[in-house]
C-alpha cells in the first residue's frame, strides 16, 4: 500500500543504506533494491517468522534480513556494524498475508485459532489471554486500543462465554462480540474494534512504535528520510506527534532568557502533507482506505550517536 509514494518519500540514493523495518512479503524492499546500485545496502526487519522465510527468496548481496521487531532497530544496525543510514521505512499494523491466513487468528471473517501473535515463536496467544484476564482488564484493553464504546458489554460477554468453554476460535469470539454490540457504524463488522484492540495489546504495537521512531531518528544521517505508513488513528497520532515535536526547535524553559540562535534546532523537517491512497488503489485494495503516509527528513548538521543496546 502506498508503495510508490513511500519509496518516493525515501528519496532513495543509488549508493545509500536503507532500512525496511516491516518487511512483510517484501514489496517495499524489492522496490528499494531496484533503485540501489551495487554499492547500496538494504537491511530488513520483521518479527513474523513467515516474513523471514519469504525474505529468503531474495538472494541479493546488498540485502540482509533480521528476525526482529522494529523496536530493536538500533540493535540490528549495531550487528550490521552500521552507525548511520539514509532512510528508514515503517509500514505499521497487520499485513494482508497475515489477515488472509486463518491460522494466524487476525481476521474475524475467517475461522481459525485465536492466536493474533505477530511473532508466533513467542508470547501468549489471544486465546490464552482471554482465558485468564479479568473482566476489567479485558474492558480496559478493548476501550483503550479499540476505542470501543461498548467495551464493558463486550468484556462481560467474553467472561460469560469463557465460563462455558466457548472461546477457542476467531468465529466464536466474533459471534460473542456481535451479540454484545448493540449498534455499529455502517459497513463495519461489530468485531472490528475488539479484534484490533486485542491484536495491538498482545503485540505491544503502540508501546514499540515510539521506541522505533526514536531509534530511527538517532540512526538517520543528516538529510536521511523517515517514512511511516499507519492504518488507524492511534498509530497515526503517535507518528504525527513525534514528527511535529522534532520538527520544532527545542523548547526553552520558562523564565530562561535564550537567544533564538542559541536554541537547539529542529531535528526533522516535515515533507509535505500526509499522503493517502487514491481511488484506484482503494478500489484494488479496500484495506488501503485507512492508510496514511507521513514523511520527514533529518535536518542537516544534526547527528546522534547510535546505541547498540536493545530496546
C-alpha positions as CSV (number, residue, x, y, z in Angstrom):
1,X,0.0,0.0,0.0
2,X,1.2,3.5,-1.0
3,X,4.3,1.6,-2.3
4,X,5.4,4.2,-4.9
5,X,4.6,7.1,-2.6
6,X,6.6,5.6,0.2
7,X,9.6,4.9,-2.0
8,X,9.5,8.4,-3.4
9,X,9.3,9.8,0.1
10,X,12.5,8.0,1.0
11,X,14.3,9.7,-2.0
12,X,16.4,6.6,-2.5
13,X,20.0,7.3,-3.4
14,X,21.6,4.5,-5.5
15,X,24.6,4.1,-3.2
16,X,22.6,4.7,0.0
17,X,21.9,2.5,3.0
18,X,18.2,1.9,3.9
19,X,16.1,0.0,6.4
20,X,12.7,-1.6,5.8
21,X,11.5,-2.1,9.4
22,X,8.5,-4.1,8.4
23,X,9.4,-6.5,5.6
24,X,6.1,-8.3,5.3
25,X,6.3,-10.0,2.0
26,X,8.9,-7.7,0.6
27,X,7.1,-5.3,-1.7
28,X,8.8,-2.2,-0.3
29,X,12.1,-3.9,0.0
30,X,12.1,-5.1,-3.6
31,X,11.2,-1.6,-4.8
32,X,14.1,-0.1,-2.8
33,X,16.6,-2.7,-4.2
34,X,15.5,-1.7,-7.7
35,X,16.8,1.8,-7.1
36,X,20.1,0.8,-5.4
37,X,23.4,0.4,-7.2
38,X,25.9,-2.4,-6.4
39,X,27.2,-0.2,-3.6
40,X,23.8,0.3,-1.9
41,X,22.6,-1.7,1.0
42,X,19.2,-2.7,2.4
43,X,18.6,-4.0,5.9
44,X,15.2,-5.5,6.6
45,X,13.4,-6.5,9.9
46,X,10.3,-8.4,10.7
47,X,9.1,-10.1,13.8
48,X,7.0,-12.6,11.8
49,X,8.8,-15.9,11.1
50,X,6.8,-16.3,7.9
51,X,8.1,-12.9,6.7
52,X,11.7,-14.1,7.4
53,X,11.0,-17.2,5.4
54,X,9.7,-15.1,2.5
55,X,12.8,-12.9,2.7
56,X,15.0,-16.0,2.0
57,X,13.8,-15.8,-1.6
58,X,15.7,-12.5,-2.1
59,X,19.2,-13.7,-3.0
60,X,21.0,-10.4,-3.2
61,X,24.3,-9.5,-1.6
62,X,23.0,-6.0,-0.9
63,X,20.2,-7.3,1.3
64,X,20.2,-8.6,4.9
65,X,17.2,-9.9,6.8
66,X,16.8,-10.0,10.6
67,X,14.1,-11.7,12.6
68,X,13.4,-8.8,15.0
69,X,10.7,-6.3,15.9
70,X,11.3,-2.7,14.8
71,X,11.9,-1.6,18.4
72,X,15.2,-3.5,18.0
73,X,16.4,-1.3,15.1
74,X,19.5,0.0,17.0
75,X,20.5,-3.5,18.0
76,X,20.1,-4.8,14.4
77,X,22.2,-1.9,12.9
78,X,24.8,-2.4,15.6
79,X,25.1,-6.1,14.5
80,X,25.5,-4.9,10.9
81,X,28.3,-2.6,12.0
82,X,26.3,0.5,10.9
83,X,26.0,3.8,12.7
84,X,24.0,5.8,10.2
85,X,21.5,5.1,7.4
86,X,20.0,7.2,4.6
87,X,16.4,6.1,5.1
88,X,14.0,4.2,7.4
89,X,10.6,2.9,6.4
90,X,7.8,1.6,8.7
91,X,4.6,0.1,7.4
92,X,2.6,-0.4,10.5
93,X,-0.2,-2.8,11.5
94,X,-1.1,-6.3,10.3
95,X,-0.2,-7.3,6.7
96,X,-2.6,-8.7,4.1
97,X,-0.9,-12.1,4.1
98,X,-1.4,-12.3,7.9
99,X,-5.1,-11.3,7.6
100,X,-5.7,-13.8,4.9
101,X,-4.2,-16.7,6.8
102,X,-6.9,-18.1,9.0
103,X,-4.4,-19.9,11.2
104,X,-2.9,-16.6,12.4
105,X,-6.2,-15.6,14.0
106,X,-6.2,-12.0,13.0
107,X,-9.4,-11.9,11.0
108,X,-12.9,-12.2,12.3
109,X,-14.0,-13.1,8.8
110,X,-12.1,-16.4,8.7
111,X,-12.5,-19.1,11.2
112,X,-9.2,-20.1,12.9
113,X,-7.4,-20.4,16.2
114,X,-7.4,-17.4,18.4
115,X,-3.6,-16.6,18.0
116,X,-3.1,-13.0,16.9
117,X,0.7,-13.0,17.6
118,X,2.9,-11.2,15.1
119,X,5.8,-13.4,16.2
120,X,4.4,-16.9,16.5
121,X,7.6,-18.1,18.2
122,X,7.0,-16.3,21.4
123,X,4.4,-14.7,23.7
124,X,0.9,-15.8,24.7
125,X,-2.0,-16.2,22.2
126,X,-5.3,-14.3,22.3
127,X,-7.0,-17.5,23.5
128,X,-4.6,-17.8,26.4
129,X,-5.0,-14.2,27.4
130,X,-8.8,-14.2,27.1
131,X,-8.9,-17.3,29.3
132,X,-7.1,-15.7,32.2
133,X,-7.6,-11.9,32.0
134,X,-10.0,-10.2,34.4
135,X,-13.2,-8.7,33.1
136,X,-11.9,-5.2,34.0
137,X,-8.6,-5.8,32.1
138,X,-10.4,-7.0,29.0
139,X,-12.7,-4.0,29.2
140,X,-9.7,-1.6,29.5
141,X,-7.8,-3.2,26.6
142,X,-10.8,-3.1,24.3
143,X,-11.7,0.5,25.2
144,X,-8.1,1.8,25.1
145,X,-6.8,0.1,22.0
146,X,-10.0,-0.3,20.1
147,X,-11.7,2.9,21.1
148,X,-14.8,0.7,21.5
149,X,-17.7,2.4,23.3
150,X,-19.3,-1.0,24.1
151,X,-16.1,-2.3,25.8
152,X,-17.9,-3.1,29.1
153,X,-20.7,-5.1,27.4
154,X,-18.1,-7.0,25.3
155,X,-15.9,-7.8,28.3
156,X,-18.9,-9.2,30.3
157,X,-20.0,-11.3,27.3
158,X,-16.4,-12.7,26.9
159,X,-16.2,-13.6,30.5
160,X,-19.6,-15.3,30.4
161,X,-18.7,-17.2,27.2
162,X,-15.4,-18.5,28.5
163,X,-17.1,-19.9,31.6
164,X,-19.0,-22.1,29.1
165,X,-15.7,-23.0,27.4
166,X,-16.6,-21.3,24.2
167,X,-13.7,-19.1,23.2
168,X,-11.2,-21.1,21.1
169,X,-11.7,-19.7,17.6
170,X,-12.0,-16.4,15.8
171,X,-15.6,-17.2,14.8
172,X,-16.6,-17.9,18.4
173,X,-15.1,-14.6,19.6
174,X,-16.7,-12.6,16.7
175,X,-20.1,-14.1,17.5
176,X,-19.8,-13.2,21.2
177,X,-18.8,-9.7,20.3
178,X,-21.5,-9.3,17.7
179,X,-24.2,-10.3,20.2
180,X,-22.8,-7.7,22.8
181,X,-22.6,-4.7,20.4
182,X,-26.0,-3.0,20.1
183,X,-25.2,-0.9,17.1
184,X,-22.3,-0.3,14.7
185,X,-21.1,2.2,12.1
186,X,-22.3,1.3,8.5
187,X,-20.2,-1.2,6.7
188,X,-18.2,-2.1,9.8
189,X,-18.3,-5.5,11.4
190,X,-19.2,-5.4,15.2
191,X,-16.0,-7.3,16.0
192,X,-13.6,-5.0,14.1
193,X,-12.6,-2.8,17.1
194,X,-12.3,-5.7,19.5
195,X,-10.0,-7.8,17.2
196,X,-7.9,-4.7,16.6
197,X,-7.6,-3.9,20.3
198,X,-6.6,-7.5,21.3
199,X,-4.0,-7.7,18.5
200,X,-2.5,-4.3,19.4
201,X,-2.3,-5.2,23.0
202,X,-0.8,-8.7,22.6
203,X,1.9,-7.4,20.3
204,X,2.5,-4.2,22.2
205,X,2.3,-2.3,19.0
206,X,1.7,1.2,20.4
207,X,4.5,0.7,23.0
208,X,7.0,-0.4,20.4
209,X,6.3,2.4,17.9
210,X,7.8,5.3,19.9
211,X,10.9,3.2,20.6
212,X,11.3,2.6,16.8
213,X,10.7,6.2,15.9
214,X,13.3,7.4,18.4
215,X,15.9,4.9,17.2
216,X,15.1,5.8,13.6
217,X,15.8,9.5,14.3
218,X,19.0,8.6,16.0
219,X,20.4,6.5,13.2
220,X,19.4,8.7,10.3
221,X,22.2,10.6,8.6
222,X,21.7,14.3,8.1
223,X,19.4,14.5,5.0
224,X,18.2,11.0,5.6
225,X,14.4,10.3,5.3
226,X,11.9,8.7,7.6
227,X,8.6,7.4,6.1
228,X,5.8,5.9,8.1
229,X,2.6,4.3,6.9
230,X,-0.1,3.9,9.6
231,X,-3.6,2.4,9.4
232,X,-5.6,3.7,12.4
233,X,-5.9,6.8,14.5
234,X,-3.9,5.5,17.5
235,X,-0.8,4.8,15.4
236,X,-1.1,7.9,13.3
237,X,-1.5,10.1,16.4
238,X,1.8,8.8,17.8
239,X,3.6,9.3,14.5
240,X,2.1,12.8,14.0
241,X,3.1,14.0,17.5
242,X,6.6,12.6,17.2
243,X,7.3,14.3,13.8
244,X,5.7,17.5,15.0
245,X,7.7,17.5,18.2
246,X,11.1,17.0,16.5
247,X,10.3,19.4,13.6
248,X,10.3,22.3,16.0
249,X,13.3,23.8,17.9
250,X,13.8,22.6,21.4
251,X,11.5,24.4,23.9
252,X,13.1,26.9,26.2
253,X,12.5,26.5,30.0
254,X,10.0,29.1,31.2
255,X,11.7,32.2,32.6
256,X,15.1,31.5,30.9
257,X,16.4,34.1,28.6
258,X,17.9,32.4,25.5
259,X,18.7,33.9,22.1
260,X,16.9,32.3,19.2
261,X,20.3,31.5,17.7
262,X,21.2,29.6,20.9
263,X,18.2,27.3,20.8
264,X,18.7,23.7,19.9
265,X,17.5,23.5,16.3
266,X,14.7,21.2,15.0
267,X,16.0,17.7,14.2
268,X,13.4,17.0,11.5
269,X,11.9,18.8,8.5
270,X,8.4,17.7,7.6
271,X,8.0,16.7,4.0
272,X,4.6,17.9,2.7
273,X,1.2,16.9,3.9
274,X,0.1,13.4,4.8
275,X,-0.4,11.2,1.8
276,X,-3.4,8.9,1.4
277,X,-4.2,6.3,-1.3
278,X,-6.1,7.3,-4.4
279,X,-9.4,5.9,-5.6
280,X,-7.7,3.4,-7.9
281,X,-5.6,1.9,-5.1
282,X,-8.6,1.8,-2.7
283,X,-10.7,0.0,-5.5
284,X,-7.9,-2.5,-5.9
285,X,-7.3,-3.0,-2.2
286,X,-10.1,-1.7,0.1
287,X,-7.9,-2.2,3.2
288,X,-5.7,0.7,2.0
289,X,-8.6,3.1,2.6
290,X,-7.3,4.0,6.1
291,X,-3.6,4.2,5.2
292,X,-1.7,7.5,5.9
293,X,1.9,8.1,4.9
294,X,3.9,10.7,6.8
295,X,7.5,11.6,6.0
296,X,10.3,13.8,7.3
297,X,13.9,14.5,6.7
298,X,16.7,14.7,9.2
299,X,18.0,18.2,9.5
300,X,21.5,19.0,8.2
301,X,24.1,19.2,10.9
302,X,22.1,17.1,13.3
303,X,23.9,13.9,14.3
304,X,23.3,11.5,17.1
305,X,25.3,8.5,18.3
306,X,23.7,5.2,17.7
307,X,23.4,3.0,20.8
308,X,23.8,-0.8,20.3
309,X,21.6,-1.5,23.3
310,X,18.4,-3.4,22.7
311,X,15.1,-1.6,23.3
